[in-house]
Structure formats: structure tokens, C-alpha cells
Amino acid sequence: QVQLVESGGGLMQAGGSLRLSCAASGRIFSINAMGWYRQAPGKARELVASISSGGSTNYADSVKDRFTISRDNAKNTVYLQMNSLKPEDTAVYYCNAIMALKPLWSWGQGTQVTVSS
């Protein structure tokens, strides 16, 4: 059973930056594509960034050119650098492995990001 622990969230003013981290247990981390998802109040969870096992990245249009996903397979950790934050980025952020375009593992507790205007 893989466990995911997200951290790094907080309260930030618009225009600021945050770096989220997600630590995954288990030896299979390096072979999986990984993604960062977010869920705003009253909205469905959405995928905002993904990174393949080889390092190829994709982003939702809403975060493109502002967010950067990266991974350190040796540490079983995936990161999300968030710059130029906007109030609409306010959400709980989660990470997960991706298989067949769907989240693979059980969700962690997530990390809250709140951006004030």
C-alpha cells in the first residue's frame, strides 16, 4: 500500500510563490507517472500538472507558465513550484500516481493553499 504525504501549503498573497512536496512510500514510485491535483470548495478535483517517469510534463491551461512540476525518484518525492499565485488557485492540493489517465493510489490528506487578493 503506497502512502502519499503532501506538504508545503499555506496562506499567500496574490502574486506570491509556494513549493509543494509530496512524499510517496513504496519502491514503485519511479515507474509511475505522477500528478498534482487540486480541489476547490464546491468543485470537482482536477489534474493541474503531471510528469512522466521520464520527466515529460503537462499542465492544465489554468496553470501553464506559472506552475512547474518536478520529481526526485531517489527521494520518492514530487514537487509543484507555484509562482504568480492567483486567488483562483485556492484549493486543497493532492498528488497521486496516474495510470490510464486516472489516479492510481489512495489519496493522501492533501495540503491547503489559500491565496488572498
Secondary structure, DSSP 8 states (H G I E B T S, - for coil): ---EEEE--EEEETT--EEEEEEE-STTGGGSEEEEEEE-TTS--EEEEEE-TT--EEE-TTTTTTEEEEEEGGGTEEEEEE-S--GGG-EEEEEEEEETTEE-S-----EEEEEE-
